[in-house]
């Protein structure tokens, strides 16, 4: 987690504004560059800011420069966090299709089922 996690619920809006970044921000750009330079995938959690909203997000930076971002579907850890509205499944350059769910999302069987129906093989 780029930003840490356990202190986030205690932050007010000003604190979240200082911590959060858009997907195209400097932290994720640095991680994406590392993934590309080393020819690997790197997955990281972060507090995402987009359109005036905050999300508990997880991004996977691929060696080809692609970045796949999932927003937690059932975000309850902070009153100012919005929930994501889509499942995230993608192909990797290694011939594996993967899906992302964050924390509590895994406890709701329909999320795992819907993700599985989108074809990940791990």
Biopython code that builds the backbone (N, CA, C, O; Angstrom):
import numpy as np
from Bio.PDB.StructureBuilder import StructureBuilder

atoms = [
    (1, "UNK", "N", (0.855, -1.179, 0.000)),
    (1, "UNK", "CA", (0.000, 0.000, 0.000)),
    (1, "UNK", "C", (0.896, 1.236, 0.000)),
    (1, "UNK", "O", (1.658, 1.458, 0.941)),
    (2, "UNK", "N", (0.803, 2.021, -1.039)),
    (2, "UNK", "CA", (1.651, 3.204, -1.162)),
    (2, "UNK", "C", (1.435, 4.214, -0.036)),
    (2, "UNK", "O", (2.371, 4.883, 0.402)),
    (3, "UNK", "N", (0.223, 4.308, 0.411)),
    (3, "UNK", "CA", (-0.126, 5.375, 1.361)),
    (3, "UNK", "C", (-0.296, 4.879, 2.791)),
    (3, "UNK", "O", (-0.610, 5.671, 3.680)),
    (4, "UNK", "N", (-0.097, 3.601, 3.029)),
    (4, "UNK", "CA", (-0.448, 3.050, 4.333)),
    (4, "UNK", "C", (-1.950, 2.840, 4.380)),
    (4, "UNK", "O", (-2.668, 3.265, 3.475)),
    (5, "UNK", "N", (-2.426, 2.190, 5.425)),
    (5, "UNK", "CA", (-3.851, 1.875, 5.459)),
    (5, "UNK", "C", (-4.525, 2.187, 6.790)),
    (5, "UNK", "O", (-5.569, 2.838, 6.815)),
    (6, "UNK", "N", (-3.943, 1.734, 7.893)),
    (6, "UNK", "CA", (-4.657, 1.789, 9.168)),
    (6, "UNK", "C", (-4.890, 3.203, 9.681)),
    (6, "UNK", "O", (-5.805, 3.414, 10.477)),
    (7, "UNK", "N", (-4.101, 4.168, 9.256)),
    (7, "UNK", "CA", (-4.314, 5.544, 9.695)),
    (7, "UNK", "C", (-5.358, 6.276, 8.849)),
    (7, "UNK", "O", (-5.877, 7.308, 9.273)),
    (8, "UNK", "N", (-5.666, 5.762, 7.676)),
    (8, "UNK", "CA", (-6.560, 6.457, 6.736)),
    (8, "UNK", "C", (-7.955, 6.729, 7.317)),
    (8, "UNK", "O", (-8.471, 7.828, 7.112)),
    (9, "UNK", "N", (-8.593, 5.790, 8.029)),
    (9, "UNK", "CA", (-9.929, 6.087, 8.555)),
    (9, "UNK", "C", (-9.972, 7.267, 9.535)),
    (9, "UNK", "O", (-11.039, 7.830, 9.782)),
    (10, "UNK", "N", (-8.835, 7.636, 10.084)),
    (10, "UNK", "CA", (-8.786, 8.736, 11.049)),
    (10, "UNK", "C", (-8.612, 10.098, 10.382)),
    (10, "UNK", "O", (-8.701, 11.127, 11.051)),
    (11, "UNK", "N", (-8.366, 10.116, 9.076)),
    (11, "UNK", "CA", (-8.107, 11.370, 8.380)),
    (11, "UNK", "C", (-9.400, 12.103, 8.035)),
    (11, "UNK", "O", (-10.429, 11.482, 7.769)),
    (12, "UNK", "N", (-9.331, 13.425, 8.044)),
    (12, "UNK", "CA", (-10.450, 14.231, 7.556)),
    (12, "UNK", "C", (-10.230, 14.488, 6.061)),
    (12, "UNK", "O", (-9.282, 13.967, 5.476)),
    (13, "UNK", "N", (-11.096, 15.283, 5.452)),
    (13, "UNK", "CA", (-10.987, 15.535, 4.015)),
    (13, "UNK", "C", (-9.650, 16.167, 3.658)),
    (13, "UNK", "O", (-9.057, 15.814, 2.639)),
    (14, "UNK", "N", (-9.168, 17.086, 4.470)),
    (14, "UNK", "CA", (-7.880, 17.718, 4.210)),
    (14, "UNK", "C", (-6.758, 16.686, 4.220)),
    (14, "UNK", "O", (-5.862, 16.724, 3.376)),
    (15, "UNK", "N", (-6.813, 15.771, 5.172)),
    (15, "UNK", "CA", (-5.814, 14.710, 5.237)),
    (15, "UNK", "C", (-5.870, 13.792, 4.034)),
    (15, "UNK", "O", (-4.834, 13.392, 3.502)),
    (16, "UNK", "N", (-7.090, 13.453, 3.599)),
    (16, "UNK", "CA", (-7.228, 12.606, 2.406)),
    (16, "UNK", "C", (-6.736, 13.334, 1.159)),
    (16, "UNK", "O", (-6.082, 12.736, 0.305)),
    (17, "UNK", "N", (-7.049, 14.620, 1.055)),
    (17, "UNK", "CA", (-6.574, 15.402, -0.086)),
    (17, "UNK", "C", (-5.051, 15.386, -0.166)),
    (17, "UNK", "O", (-4.482, 15.303, -1.255)),
    (18, "UNK", "N", (-4.392, 15.467, 0.989)),
    (18, "UNK", "CA", (-2.926, 15.483, 1.016)),
    (18, "UNK", "C", (-2.335, 14.124, 0.655)),
    (18, "UNK", "O", (-1.228, 14.051, 0.122)),
    (19, "UNK", "N", (-3.059, 13.060, 0.939)),
    (19, "UNK", "CA", (-2.561, 11.698, 0.749)),
    (19, "UNK", "C", (-2.901, 11.116, -0.614)),
    (19, "UNK", "O", (-2.097, 10.390, -1.199)),
    (20, "UNK", "N", (-4.077, 11.426, -1.120)),
    (20, "UNK", "CA", (-4.599, 10.798, -2.335)),
    (20, "UNK", "C", (-3.947, 11.362, -3.602)),
    (20, "UNK", "O", (-3.501, 12.508, -3.648)),
    (21, "UNK", "N", (-3.914, 10.511, -4.617)),
    (21, "UNK", "CA", (-3.414, 10.910, -5.934)),
    (21, "UNK", "C", (-4.306, 10.306, -7.009)),
    (21, "UNK", "O", (-4.947, 9.278, -6.788)),
    (22, "UNK", "N", (-4.346, 10.944, -8.167)),
    (22, "UNK", "CA", (-5.021, 10.288, -9.295)),
    (22, "UNK", "C", (-4.171, 9.121, -9.791)),
    (22, "UNK", "O", (-2.990, 9.019, -9.459)),
    (23, "UNK", "N", (-4.764, 8.264, -10.567)),
    (23, "UNK", "CA", (-4.048, 7.119, -11.128)),
    (23, "UNK", "C", (-2.817, 7.579, -11.917)),
    (23, "UNK", "O", (-1.808, 6.876, -11.968)),
    (24, "UNK", "N", (-2.906, 8.737, -12.519)),
    (24, "UNK", "CA", (-1.793, 9.270, -13.316)),
    (24, "UNK", "C", (-0.813, 10.097, -12.490)),
    (24, "UNK", "O", (0.056, 10.765, -13.051)),
    (25, "UNK", "N", (-0.942, 10.061, -11.169)),
    (25, "UNK", "CA", (-0.099, 10.862, -10.288)),
    (25, "UNK", "C", (1.343, 10.391, -10.220)),
    (25, "UNK", "O", (1.702, 9.384, -10.831)),
    (26, "UNK", "N", (2.173, 11.118, -9.476)),
    (26, "UNK", "CA", (3.611, 10.816, -9.433)),
    (26, "UNK", "C", (3.953, 9.463, -8.814)),
    (26, "UNK", "O", (4.887, 8.806, -9.274)),
    (27, "UNK", "N", (3.238, 9.037, -7.802)),
    (27, "UNK", "CA", (3.565, 7.750, -7.173)),
    (27, "UNK", "C", (3.314, 6.591, -8.127)),
    (27, "UNK", "O", (4.174, 5.727, -8.301)),
    (28, "UNK", "N", (2.135, 6.569, -8.747)),
    (28, "UNK", "CA", (1.820, 5.467, -9.661)),
    (28, "UNK", "C", (2.676, 5.546, -10.922)),
    (28, "UNK", "O", (3.030, 4.514, -11.493)),
    (29, "UNK", "N", (3.009, 6.743, -11.356)),
    (29, "UNK", "CA", (3.900, 6.880, -12.512)),
    (29, "UNK", "C", (5.268, 6.281, -12.200)),
    (29, "UNK", "O", (5.879, 5.653, -13.064)),
    (30, "UNK", "N", (5.750, 6.468, -10.985)),
    (30, "UNK", "CA", (7.032, 5.897, -10.567)),
    (30, "UNK", "C", (6.951, 4.364, -10.538)),
    (30, "UNK", "O", (7.857, 3.684, -11.019)),
    (31, "UNK", "N", (5.875, 3.831, -9.979)),
    (31, "UNK", "CA", (5.709, 2.369, -9.929)),
    (31, "UNK", "C", (5.610, 1.805, -11.344)),
    (31, "UNK", "O", (6.195, 0.762, -11.638)),
    (32, "UNK", "N", (4.878, 2.484, -12.214)),
    (32, "UNK", "CA", (4.750, 2.017, -13.602)),
    (32, "UNK", "C", (6.112, 2.012, -14.294)),
    (32, "UNK", "O", (6.410, 1.097, -15.063)),
    (33, "UNK", "N", (6.925, 3.003, -14.036)),
    (33, "UNK", "CA", (8.262, 3.052, -14.626)),
    (33, "UNK", "C", (9.128, 1.906, -14.104)),
    (33, "UNK", "O", (9.894, 1.310, -14.862)),
    (34, "UNK", "N", (9.007, 1.596, -12.809)),
    (34, "UNK", "CA", (9.753, 0.467, -12.236)),
    (34, "UNK", "C", (9.350, -0.851, -12.895)),
    (34, "UNK", "O", (10.201, -1.676, -13.224)),
    (35, "UNK", "N", (8.037, -1.038, -13.083)),
    (35, "UNK", "CA", (7.544, -2.267, -13.715)),
    (35, "UNK", "C", (8.092, -2.395, -15.135)),
    (35, "UNK", "O", (8.512, -3.473, -15.553)),
    (36, "UNK", "N", (8.082, -1.295, -15.861)),
    (36, "UNK", "CA", (8.587, -1.300, -17.233)),
    (36, "UNK", "C", (10.093, -1.554, -17.268)),
    (36, "UNK", "O", (10.567, -2.371, -18.057)),
    (37, "UNK", "N", (10.842, -0.861, -16.421)),
    (37, "UNK", "CA", (12.305, -1.012, -16.389)),
    (37, "UNK", "C", (12.736, -2.432, -16.055)),
    (37, "UNK", "O", (13.733, -2.924, -16.582)),
    (38, "UNK", "N", (11.980, -3.091, -15.177)),
    (38, "UNK", "CA", (12.377, -4.414, -14.707)),
    (38, "UNK", "C", (11.667, -5.564, -15.435)),
    (38, "UNK", "O", (11.985, -6.734, -15.221)),
    (39, "UNK", "N", (10.692, -5.216, -16.307)),
    (39, "UNK", "CA", (9.987, -6.243, -17.071)),
    (39, "UNK", "C", (9.081, -7.117, -16.222)),
    (39, "UNK", "O", (8.899, -8.299, -16.511)),
    (40, "UNK", "N", (8.508, -6.529, -15.167)),
    (40, "UNK", "CA", (7.644, -7.276, -14.254)),
    (40, "UNK", "C", (6.327, -6.535, -14.045)),
    (40, "UNK", "O", (6.182, -5.377, -14.436)),
    (41, "UNK", "N", (5.377, -7.218, -13.424)),
    (41, "UNK", "CA", (4.137, -6.573, -12.981)),
    (41, "UNK", "C", (4.311, -6.203, -11.508)),
    (41, "UNK", "O", (4.891, -6.963, -10.731)),
    (42, "UNK", "N", (3.809, -5.039, -11.139)),
    (42, "UNK", "CA", (3.850, -4.599, -9.739)),
    (42, "UNK", "C", (2.444, -4.157, -9.355)),
    (42, "UNK", "O", (1.854, -3.300, -10.013)),
    (43, "UNK", "N", (1.910, -4.744, -8.287)),
    (43, "UNK", "CA", (0.590, -4.367, -7.782)),
    (43, "UNK", "C", (0.715, -3.577, -6.498)),
    (43, "UNK", "O", (1.460, -3.959, -5.595)),
    (44, "UNK", "N", (-0.012, -2.477, -6.413)),
    (44, "UNK", "CA", (0.044, -1.628, -5.221)),
    (44, "UNK", "C", (-1.327, -1.050, -4.896)),
    (44, "UNK", "O", (-2.108, -0.716, -5.787)),
    (45, "UNK", "N", (-1.600, -0.941, -3.606)),
    (45, "UNK", "CA", (-2.795, -0.260, -3.145)),
    (45, "UNK", "C", (-2.488, 1.207, -2.917)),
    (45, "UNK", "O", (-1.354, 1.575, -2.613)),
    (46, "UNK", "N", (-3.509, 2.046, -3.067)),
    (46, "UNK", "CA", (-3.325, 3.478, -2.830)),
    (46, "UNK", "C", (-4.688, 4.136, -2.647)),
    (46, "UNK", "O", (-5.721, 3.564, -2.994)),
    (47, "UNK", "N", (-4.672, 5.346, -2.097)),
    (47, "UNK", "CA", (-5.886, 6.142, -2.008)),
    (47, "UNK", "C", (-5.950, 6.966, -3.284)),
    (47, "UNK", "O", (-5.117, 7.842, -3.519)),
    (48, "UNK", "N", (-6.944, 6.672, -4.096)),
    (48, "UNK", "CA", (-7.086, 7.336, -5.394)),
    (48, "UNK", "C", (-8.045, 8.514, -5.275)),
    (48, "UNK", "O", (-9.078, 8.427, -4.610)),
    (49, "UNK", "N", (-7.692, 9.606, -5.923)),
    (49, "UNK", "CA", (-8.605, 10.744, -6.039)),
    (49, "UNK", "C", (-8.964, 10.895, -7.510)),
    (49, "UNK", "O", (-8.097, 10.881, -8.385)),
    (50, "UNK", "N", (-10.245, 11.037, -7.759)),
    (50, "UNK", "CA", (-10.726, 11.179, -9.134)),
    (50, "UNK", "C", (-12.058, 11.909, -9.104)),
    (50, "UNK", "O", (-12.995, 11.467, -8.440)),
    (51, "UNK", "N", (-12.148, 13.016, -9.813)),
    (51, "UNK", "CA", (-13.407, 13.749, -9.920)),
    (51, "UNK", "C", (-13.986, 14.187, -8.582)),
    (51, "UNK", "O", (-15.205, 14.192, -8.407)),
    (52, "UNK", "N", (-13.127, 14.556, -7.638)),
    (52, "UNK", "CA", (-13.595, 15.000, -6.335)),
    (52, "UNK", "C", (-13.986, 13.877, -5.385)),
    (52, "UNK", "O", (-14.501, 14.136, -4.297)),
    (53, "UNK", "N", (-13.747, 12.634, -5.787)),
    (53, "UNK", "CA", (-14.071, 11.485, -4.946)),
    (53, "UNK", "C", (-12.790, 10.756, -4.553)),
    (53, "UNK", "O", (-11.753, 10.889, -5.203)),
    (54, "UNK", "N", (-12.889, 9.985, -3.477)),
    (54, "UNK", "CA", (-11.780, 9.160, -3.013)),
    (54, "UNK", "C", (-12.170, 7.691, -3.125)),
    (54, "UNK", "O", (-13.327, 7.325, -2.921)),
    (55, "UNK", "N", (-11.179, 6.851, -3.454)),
    (55, "UNK", "CA", (-11.402, 5.417, -3.591)),
    (55, "UNK", "C", (-10.271, 4.643, -2.925)),
    (55, "UNK", "O", (-9.124, 5.091, -2.915)),
    (56, "UNK", "N", (-10.598, 3.489, -2.374)),
    (56, "UNK", "CA", (-9.603, 2.519, -1.954)),
    (56, "UNK", "C", (-9.311, 1.718, -3.220)),
    (56, "UNK", "O", (-10.130, 0.901, -3.643)),
    (57, "UNK", "N", (-8.156, 1.949, -3.818)),
    (57, "UNK", "CA", (-7.849, 1.374, -5.129)),
    (57, "UNK", "C", (-6.608, 0.494, -5.089)),
    (57, "UNK", "O", (-5.753, 0.623, -4.213)),
    (58, "UNK", "N", (-6.537, -0.400, -6.062)),
    (58, "UNK", "CA", (-5.386, -1.278, -6.235)),
    (58, "UNK", "C", (-5.054, -1.272, -7.720)),
    (58, "UNK", "O", (-5.910, -1.560, -8.557)),
    (59, "UNK", "N", (-3.817, -0.945, -8.041)),
    (59, "UNK", "CA", (-3.406, -0.887, -9.436)),
    (59, "UNK", "C", (-2.320, -1.916, -9.703)),
    (59, "UNK", "O", (-1.453, -2.158, -8.864)),
    (60, "UNK", "N", (-2.382, -2.518, -10.884)),
    (60, "UNK", "CA", (-1.329, -3.421, -11.338)),
    (60, "UNK", "C", (-0.680, -2.766, -12.550)),
    (60, "UNK", "O", (-1.313, -2.564, -13.587)),
    (61, "UNK", "N", (0.600, -2.440, -12.393)),
    (61, "UNK", "CA", (1.378, -1.825, -13.462)),
    (61, "UNK", "C", (2.097, -2.933, -14.218)),
    (61, "UNK", "O", (2.828, -3.727, -13.627)),
    (62, "UNK", "N", (1.887, -2.980, -15.519)),
    (62, "UNK", "CA", (2.440, -4.037, -16.358)),
    (62, "UNK", "C", (3.729, -3.565, -17.027)),
    (62, "UNK", "O", (3.955, -2.363, -17.163)),
    (63, "UNK", "N", (4.565, -4.501, -17.440)),
    (63, "UNK", "CA", (5.842, -4.122, -18.058)),
    (63, "UNK", "C", (5.685, -3.381, -19.392)),
    (63, "UNK", "O", (6.605, -2.684, -19.820)),
    (64, "UNK", "N", (4.539, -3.526, -20.045)),
    (64, "UNK", "CA", (4.319, -2.835, -21.318)),
    (64, "UNK", "C", (3.735, -1.435, -21.139)),
    (64, "UNK", "O", (3.391, -0.774, -22.120)),
    (65, "UNK", "N", (3.621, -0.978, -19.879)),
    (65, "UNK", "CA", (3.123, 0.362, -19.609)),
    (65, "UNK", "C", (1.647, 0.427, -19.263)),
    (65, "UNK", "O", (1.177, 1.465, -18.796)),
    (66, "UNK", "N", (0.903, -0.648, -19.476)),
    (66, "UNK", "CA", (-0.511, -0.644, -19.105)),
    (66, "UNK", "C", (-0.649, -0.619, -17.583)),
    (66, "UNK", "O", (0.166, -1.195, -16.862)),
    (67, "UNK", "N", (-1.685, 0.054, -17.116)),
    (67, "UNK", "CA", (-2.001, 0.072, -15.693)),
    (67, "UNK", "C", (-3.472, -0.289, -15.544)),
    (67, "UNK", "O", (-4.342, 0.373, -16.110)),
    (68, "UNK", "N", (-3.743, -1.338, -14.783)),
    (68, "UNK", "CA", (-5.110, -1.795, -14.540)),
    (68, "UNK", "C", (-5.467, -1.432, -13.099)),
    (68, "UNK", "O", (-4.774, -1.832, -12.163)),
    (69, "UNK", "N", (-6.542, -0.680, -12.926)),
    (69, "UNK", "CA", (-6.901, -0.185, -11.596)),
    (69, "UNK", "C", (-8.282, -0.682, -11.188)),
    (69, "UNK", "O", (-9.244, -0.592, -11.951)),
    (70, "UNK", "N", (-8.360, -1.207, -9.975)),
    (70, "UNK", "CA", (-9.626, -1.653, -9.405)),
    (70, "UNK", "C", (-9.968, -0.778, -8.214)),
    (70, "UNK", "O", (-9.114, -0.510, -7.369)),
    (71, "UNK", "N", (-11.205, -0.335, -8.146)),
    (71, "UNK", "CA", (-11.712, 0.427, -7.001)),
    (71, "UNK", "C", (-12.558, -0.502, -6.147)),
    (71, "UNK", "O", (-13.474, -1.154, -6.648)),
    (72, "UNK", "N", (-12.249, -0.561, -4.859)),
    (72, "UNK", "CA", (-12.976, -1.437, -3.947)),
    (72, "UNK", "C", (-14.479, -1.233, -4.117)),
    (72, "UNK", "O", (-14.972, -0.106, -4.081)),
    (73, "UNK", "N", (-15.193, -2.332, -4.301)),
    (73, "UNK", "CA", (-16.629, -2.283, -4.582)),
    (73, "UNK", "C", (-17.462, -1.952, -3.351)),
    (73, "UNK", "O", (-18.506, -1.308, -3.458)),
    (74, "UNK", "N", (-17.011, -2.383, -2.205)),
    (74, "UNK", "CA", (-17.768, -2.179, -0.957)),
    (74, "UNK", "C", (-16.886, -1.423, 0.024)),
    (74, "UNK", "O", (-16.398, -1.984, 1.006)),
    (75, "UNK", "N", (-16.691, -0.146, -0.257)),
    (75, "UNK", "CA", (-15.795, 0.694, 0.545)),
    (75, "UNK", "C", (-16.552, 1.259, 1.739)),
    (75, "UNK", "O", (-17.394, 2.145, 1.594)),
    (76, "UNK", "N", (-16.248, 0.746, 2.894)),
    (76, "UNK", "CA", (-16.918, 1.192, 4.115)),
    (76, "UNK", "C", (-15.929, 1.707, 5.156)),
    (76, "UNK", "O", (-16.330, 2.142, 6.235)),
    (77, "UNK", "N", (-14.636, 1.658, 4.834)),
    (77, "UNK", "CA", (-13.620, 1.988, 5.831)),
    (77, "UNK", "C", (-13.493, 3.480, 6.126)),
    (77, "UNK", "O", (-12.894, 3.863, 7.131)),
    (78, "UNK", "N", (-14.048, 4.323, 5.262)),
    (78, "UNK", "CA", (-14.009, 5.769, 5.488)),
    (78, "UNK", "C", (-15.279, 6.375, 4.907)),
    (78, "UNK", "O", (-15.690, 6.026, 3.800)),
    (79, "UNK", "N", (-15.888, 7.269, 5.646)),
    (79, "UNK", "CA", (-17.158, 7.859, 5.195)),
    (79, "UNK", "C", (-17.011, 8.675, 3.915)),
    (79, "UNK", "O", (-17.998, 8.901, 3.216)),
    (80, "UNK", "N", (-15.794, 9.121, 3.595)),
    (80, "UNK", "CA", (-15.583, 9.902, 2.382)),
    (80, "UNK", "C", (-15.146, 9.059, 1.178)),
    (80, "UNK", "O", (-14.948, 9.595, 0.088)),
    (81, "UNK", "N", (-14.997, 7.761, 1.368)),
    (81, "UNK", "CA", (-14.634, 6.891, 0.249)),
    (81, "UNK", "C", (-15.875, 6.509, -0.540)),
    (81, "UNK", "O", (-16.918, 6.186, 0.028)),
    (82, "UNK", "N", (-15.744, 6.553, -1.843)),
    (82, "UNK", "CA", (-16.793, 6.076, -2.736)),
    (82, "UNK", "C", (-16.489, 4.635, -3.110)),
    (82, "UNK", "O", (-15.335, 4.207, -3.079)),
    (83, "UNK", "N", (-17.514, 3.900, -3.458)),
    (83, "UNK", "CA", (-17.337, 2.513, -3.894)),
    (83, "UNK", "C", (-17.146, 2.460, -5.400)),
    (83, "UNK", "O", (-17.711, 3.264, -6.142)),
    (84, "UNK", "N", (-16.343, 1.503, -5.838)),
    (84, "UNK", "CA", (-16.171, 1.278, -7.262)),
    (84, "UNK", "C", (-17.448, 0.709, -7.860)),
    (84, "UNK", "O", (-18.361, 0.319, -7.132)),
    (85, "UNK", "N", (-17.513, 0.662, -9.190)),
    (85, "UNK", "CA", (-18.750, 0.210, -9.836)),
    (85, "UNK", "C", (-18.507, -0.804, -10.954)),
    (85, "UNK", "O", (-19.356, -0.989, -11.827)),
    (86, "UNK", "N", (-17.328, -1.468, -10.921)),
    (86, "UNK", "CA", (-17.070, -2.464, -11.962)),
    (86, "UNK", "C", (-16.060, -3.496, -11.459)),
    (86, "UNK", "O", (-15.279, -3.246, -10.541)),
    (87, "UNK", "N", (-16.110, -4.650, -12.093)),
    (87, "UNK", "CA", (-15.137, -5.697, -11.819)),
    (87, "UNK", "C", (-13.920, -5.456, -12.704)),
    (87, "UNK", "O", (-14.032, -4.860, -13.775)),
    (88, "UNK", "N", (-12.772, -5.915, -12.258)),
    (88, "UNK", "CA", (-11.529, -5.673, -12.984)),
    (88, "UNK", "C", (-10.866, -7.006, -13.299)),
    (88, "UNK", "O", (-10.399, -7.711, -12.404)),
    (89, "UNK", "N", (-10.832, -7.333, -14.567)),
    (89, "UNK", "CA", (-10.202, -8.561, -15.060)),
    (89, "UNK", "C", (-9.407, -8.173, -16.309)),
    (89, "UNK", "O", (-9.885, -7.407, -17.146)),
    (90, "UNK", "N", (-8.190, -8.708, -16.426)),
    (90, "UNK", "CA", (-7.355, -8.341, -17.569)),
    (90, "UNK", "C", (-6.364, -9.452, -17.890)),
    (90, "UNK", "O", (-6.083, -10.323, -17.067)),
    (91, "UNK", "N", (-5.844, -9.394, -19.110)),
    (91, "UNK", "CA", (-4.845, -10.348, -19.573)),
    (91, "UNK", "C", (-3.447, -9.816, -19.267)),
    (91, "UNK", "O", (-3.203, -8.610, -19.304)),
    (92, "UNK", "N", (-2.544, -10.734, -18.966)),
    (92, "UNK", "CA", (-1.151, -10.371, -18.733)),
    (92, "UNK", "C", (-0.315, -10.822, -19.931)),
    (92, "UNK", "O", (-0.770, -11.641, -20.729)),
    (93, "UNK", "N", (0.895, -10.298, -20.060)),
    (93, "UNK", "CA", (1.759, -10.732, -21.163)),
    (93, "UNK", "C", (2.253, -12.168, -21.009)),
    (93, "UNK", "O", (2.899, -12.692, -21.916)),
    (94, "UNK", "N", (1.967, -12.803, -19.895)),
    (94, "UNK", "CA", (2.415, -14.164, -19.642)),
    (94, "UNK", "C", (1.328, -15.202, -19.928)),
    (94, "UNK", "O", (1.451, -16.363, -19.538)),
    (95, "UNK", "N", (0.260, -14.773, -20.615)),
    (95, "UNK", "CA", (-0.805, -15.690, -20.993)),
    (95, "UNK", "C", (-1.752, -16.050, -19.864)),
    (95, "UNK", "O", (-2.463, -17.052, -19.944)),
    (96, "UNK", "N", (-1.768, -15.248, -18.821)),
    (96, "UNK", "CA", (-2.653, -15.479, -17.678)),
    (96, "UNK", "C", (-3.641, -14.324, -17.572)),
    (96, "UNK", "O", (-3.258, -13.158, -17.666)),
    (97, "UNK", "N", (-4.892, -14.649, -17.380)),
    (97, "UNK", "CA", (-5.951, -13.649, -17.181)),
    (97, "UNK", "C", (-6.224, -13.586, -15.679)),
    (97, "UNK", "O", (-6.488, -14.613, -15.054)),
    (98, "UNK", "N", (-6.163, -12.397, -15.100)),
    (98, "UNK", "CA", (-6.328, -12.238, -13.653)),
    (98, "UNK", "C", (-7.445, -11.258, -13.319)),
    (98, "UNK", "O", (-7.830, -10.422, -14.136)),
    (99, "UNK", "N", (-7.948, -11.384, -12.111)),
    (99, "UNK", "CA", (-8.956, -10.468, -11.601)),
    (99, "UNK", "C", (-8.491, -9.895, -10.270)),
    (99, "UNK", "O", (-7.679, -10.496, -9.566)),
    (100, "UNK", "N", (-9.021, -8.724, -9.939)),
    (100, "UNK", "CA", (-8.673, -8.059, -8.678)),
    (100, "UNK", "C", (-9.942, -7.828, -7.869)),
    (100, "UNK", "O", (-10.947, -7.343, -8.388)),
    (101, "UNK", "N", (-9.881, -8.181, -6.601)),
    (101, "UNK", "CA", (-10.885, -7.798, -5.611)),
    (101, "UNK", "C", (-10.115, -7.309, -4.391)),
    (101, "UNK", "O", (-9.014, -7.791, -4.128)),
    (102, "UNK", "N", (-10.664, -6.377, -3.654)),
    (102, "UNK", "CA", (-9.988, -5.805, -2.494)),
    (102, "UNK", "C", (-10.728, -6.160, -1.217)),
    (102, "UNK", "O", (-11.920, -5.884, -1.088)),
    (103, "UNK", "N", (-10.038, -6.760, -0.290)),
    (103, "UNK", "CA", (-10.468, -6.977, 1.093)),
    (103, "UNK", "C", (-11.907, -7.509, 1.179)),
    (103, "UNK", "O", (-12.177, -8.633, 0.757)),
    (104, "UNK", "N", (-12.810, -6.721, 1.712)),
    (104, "UNK", "CA", (-14.185, -7.149, 1.961)),
    (104, "UNK", "C", (-14.882, -7.628, 0.694)),
    (104, "UNK", "O", (-15.782, -8.464, 0.770)),
    (105, "UNK", "N", (-14.491, -7.125, -0.448)),
    (105, "UNK", "CA", (-15.092, -7.575, -1.714)),
    (105, "UNK", "C", (-15.019, -9.101, -1.846)),
    (105, "UNK", "O", (-15.904, -9.721, -2.436)),
    (106, "UNK", "N", (-13.960, -9.698, -1.292)),
    (106, "UNK", "CA", (-13.790, -11.147, -1.364)),
    (106, "UNK", "C", (-14.763, -11.906, -0.471)),
    (106, "UNK", "O", (-14.983, -13.098, -0.689)),
    (107, "UNK", "N", (-15.341, -11.259, 0.512)),
    (107, "UNK", "CA", (-16.259, -11.922, 1.439)),
    (107, "UNK", "C", (-17.671, -12.072, 0.878)),
    (107, "UNK", "O", (-18.492, -12.798, 1.440)),
    (108, "UNK", "N", (-17.946, -11.401, -0.206)),
    (108, "UNK", "CA", (-19.277, -11.477, -0.825)),
    (108, "UNK", "C", (-19.177, -12.378, -2.056)),
    (108, "UNK", "O", (-18.569, -12.012, -3.062)),
    (109, "UNK", "N", (-19.770, -13.533, -1.960)),
    (109, "UNK", "CA", (-19.597, -14.578, -2.968)),
    (109, "UNK", "C", (-19.953, -14.110, -4.377)),
    (109, "UNK", "O", (-19.357, -14.584, -5.345)),
    (110, "UNK", "N", (-20.886, -13.214, -4.512)),
    (110, "UNK", "CA", (-21.259, -12.750, -5.853)),
    (110, "UNK", "C", (-20.136, -11.984, -6.530)),
    (110, "UNK", "O", (-20.017, -12.016, -7.755)),
    (111, "UNK", "N", (-19.310, -11.296, -5.749)),
    (111, "UNK", "CA", (-18.164, -10.610, -6.366)),
    (111, "UNK", "C", (-17.173, -11.621, -6.943)),
    (111, "UNK", "O", (-16.704, -11.465, -8.070)),
    (112, "UNK", "N", (-16.863, -12.644, -6.173)),
    (112, "UNK", "CA", (-15.952, -13.678, -6.655)),
    (112, "UNK", "C", (-16.562, -14.400, -7.857)),
    (112, "UNK", "O", (-15.866, -14.703, -8.826)),
    (113, "UNK", "N", (-17.862, -14.673, -7.788)),
    (113, "UNK", "CA", (-18.540, -15.356, -8.892)),
    (113, "UNK", "C", (-18.537, -14.508, -10.153)),
    (113, "UNK", "O", (-18.221, -15.012, -11.231)),
    (114, "UNK", "N", (-18.881, -13.235, -10.042)),
    (114, "UNK", "CA", (-18.915, -12.355, -11.206)),
    (114, "UNK", "C", (-17.529, -12.205, -11.820)),
    (114, "UNK", "O", (-17.378, -12.197, -13.042)),
    (115, "UNK", "N", (-16.521, -12.086, -10.963)),
    (115, "UNK", "CA", (-15.152, -12.000, -11.461)),
    (115, "UNK", "C", (-14.759, -13.280, -12.173)),
    (115, "UNK", "O", (-14.166, -13.234, -13.251)),
    (116, "UNK", "N", (-15.083, -14.424, -11.584)),
    (116, "UNK", "CA", (-14.748, -15.714, -12.190)),
    (116, "UNK", "C", (-15.432, -15.885, -13.542)),
    (116, "UNK", "O", (-14.848, -16.458, -14.462)),
    (117, "UNK", "N", (-16.644, -15.403, -13.670)),
    (117, "UNK", "CA", (-17.357, -15.513, -14.953)),
    (117, "UNK", "C", (-16.709, -14.686, -16.059)),
    (117, "UNK", "O", (-16.972, -14.905, -17.241)),
    (118, "UNK", "N", (-15.856, -13.729, -15.666)),
    (118, "UNK", "CA", (-15.148, -12.911, -16.648)),
    (118, "UNK", "C", (-13.865, -13.591, -17.128)),
    (118, "UNK", "O", (-13.132, -13.036, -17.948)),
    (119, "UNK", "N", (-13.598, -14.797, -16.614)),
    (119, "UNK", "CA", (-12.560, -15.632, -17.167)),
    (119, "UNK", "C", (-11.161, -15.587, -16.608)),
    (119, "UNK", "O", (-10.251, -16.043, -17.301)),
    (120, "UNK", "N", (-10.903, -15.076, -15.409)),
    (120, "UNK", "CA", (-9.517, -15.173, -14.940)),
    (120, "UNK", "C", (-9.147, -16.645, -14.700)),
    (120, "UNK", "O", (-10.003, -17.466, -14.367)),
    (121, "UNK", "N", (-7.871, -16.956, -14.873)),
    (121, "UNK", "CA", (-7.454, -18.339, -14.645)),
    (121, "UNK", "C", (-6.487, -18.440, -13.476)),
    (121, "UNK", "O", (-5.721, -19.399, -13.389)),
    (122, "UNK", "N", (-6.512, -17.472, -12.585)),
    (122, "UNK", "CA", (-5.773, -17.591, -11.328)),
    (122, "UNK", "C", (-6.408, -16.699, -10.288)),
    (122, "UNK", "O", (-5.941, -16.647, -9.150)),
]
sb = StructureBuilder()
sb.init_structure("model")
sb.init_model(0)
sb.init_chain("A")
sb.init_seg("    ")
for serial, (resi, resn, name, xyz) in enumerate(atoms, 1):
    if name == "N":
        sb.init_residue(resn, " ", resi, " ")
    sb.init_atom(name, np.array(xyz, "f"), 0.0, 1.0, " ", f" {name:<3s}", serial, name[0])
structure = sb.get_structure()
